[in-house]
């Protein structure tokens, strides 16, 4: 899992059919408790907002976090850090 802060959303006028209705977020990664210069795009599955610290799962596990497990995705937000 990865941890990061949501910096913005990504607007997509066209998507693969199984991703229609999904919200894409741009996330600045946190490593060793420090913000990095690395960013990742992830699908929001928990209703997170800009400025929130989130947990992200990647790889084949990311698909399992969505309702449609055949969706082509590599990163999904699965938690909001309190």
Order of alpha helices (4+ residues) and beta strands (2+ residues): beta-beta-beta-beta-alpha-beta
